[in-house]
Amino acid sequence: MGGETTRVEARDDLPAFPLFEGIAIRPVLGASLNIQEVSLEPGAVAPVHTHDEEQLGYVVHGRCHFTDGETHWELGPGDCYHAPPGAPHGATALAEGCVLIDAFSPPRAQVVEMMSER
């Protein structure tokens, strides 16, 4: 663990990457996890998908429909979700849009690739 230093990332300095139409992320990568702000415009859809990383999410602002492909939940500020590795999940922003914070462990491969290409 020695030799590493604390770092601070200002939101406005974080790169924004489009994921789907109306959805953008601002990721921060660590050695064994990443977090990212996810902004969904009103009506934006993150289709049901899976990935190898564990994911935890927290709704900061707005509302969305969250699904595992079978069950649907309406989430709002302060609500959380957990998608274990390989578990299907997706979301649709409601009328006011939605801002989420997602955490992945290990860092999500797709995000690592995006960051390395910038």
C-alpha positions in Angstrom: 0.0 0.0 0.0 2.9 2.4 0.5 3.9 5.1 -1.9 0.4 6.0 -3.1 -1.0 9.5 -2.5 -4.4 11.0 -2.0 -5.8 12.8 -5.0 -8.8 15.0 -5.5 -10.9 15.3 -8.7 -13.0 18.4 -9.4 -16.2 17.5 -11.1 -15.7 20.1 -13.9 -12.3 18.5 -14.7 -13.7 15.0 -15.1 -14.2 13.9 -18.7 -17.7 13.2 -19.8 -18.4 10.2 -22.0 -21.7 9.4 -23.7 -23.0 5.9 -23.0 -26.3 5.9 -24.8 -28.5 8.6 -26.3 -29.2 11.1 -23.4 -26.9 9.3 -21.0 -23.4 10.5 -20.0 -20.9 9.4 -17.4 -18.1 11.2 -15.5 -15.9 8.4 -14.2 -13.1 8.4 -11.5 -10.8 5.3 -11.5 -9.1 3.8 -8.6 -6.9 0.8 -8.3 -9.7 -1.7 -7.4 -12.9 0.3 -7.9 -14.4 3.1 -9.9 -17.2 5.5 -9.3 -19.0 7.6 -11.8 -21.7 10.3 -12.0 -24.4 9.1 -14.5 -26.6 11.8 -15.9 -29.8 10.6 -17.7 -31.9 13.1 -19.6 -35.7 12.8 -19.3 -36.8 9.6 -21.0 -33.2 8.3 -21.6 -32.9 4.5 -21.6 -30.0 2.4 -20.4 -31.0 -0.9 -21.9 -31.0 -4.1 -19.8 -27.4 -5.4 -19.8 -24.9 -7.4 -17.8 -21.2 -7.0 -17.0 -18.6 -8.9 -15.0 -18.2 -6.2 -12.4 -20.2 -5.8 -9.2 -22.2 -2.5 -9.3 -23.8 -0.4 -6.5 -25.8 2.7 -7.4 -27.3 5.6 -5.5 -29.9 8.1 -6.9 -28.8 11.7 -6.2 -31.5 13.6 -8.0 -34.6 12.9 -10.1 -36.4 9.6 -10.6 -36.0 6.5 -12.8 -37.5 3.1 -13.4 -34.9 0.5 -12.6 -35.3 -3.1 -13.8 -33.7 -6.5 -13.8 -35.6 -7.4 -16.9 -38.5 -8.9 -15.0 -39.2 -6.7 -12.0 -39.5 -2.9 -12.1 -38.9 -0.4 -9.3 -39.3 3.4 -9.3 -36.3 4.9 -7.6 -35.8 8.4 -6.3 -33.3 10.4 -4.3 -31.5 8.3 -1.7 -32.6 5.0 -3.2 -29.9 2.4 -3.9 -29.5 -0.7 -6.1 -27.1 -3.6 -6.3 -26.3 -5.6 -9.4 -24.0 -8.5 -8.7 -21.6 -9.6 -11.5 -23.6 -10.9 -14.4 -27.0 -9.8 -13.1 -29.2 -8.1 -15.8 -30.2 -4.5 -15.0 -31.2 -1.3 -16.8 -33.0 2.0 -16.2 -35.2 4.6 -17.8 -35.2 8.2 -16.6 -38.6 9.8 -15.8 -39.8 13.2 -16.7 -37.3 15.2 -14.6 -34.3 13.1 -15.6 -32.0 11.4 -13.1 -28.5 11.7 -11.7 -26.9 8.6 -10.2 -23.6 7.6 -8.6 -22.5 4.2 -9.7 -19.6 2.2 -8.1 -17.9 -0.8 -9.7 -15.5 -3.3 -8.3 -13.2 -4.1 -10.0 -13.2 -1.0 -12.2 -15.6 -1.5 -15.1 -13.6 -2.7 -18.1 -15.7 -0.5 -20.5 -14.8 2.6 -18.5 -11.1 1.7 -18.2 -11.0 1.4 -22.0 -12.8 4.7 -22.5 -10.4 6.5 -20.1 -7.3 4.9 -21.8 -8.5 6.1 -25.3 -9.0 9.7 -24.3 
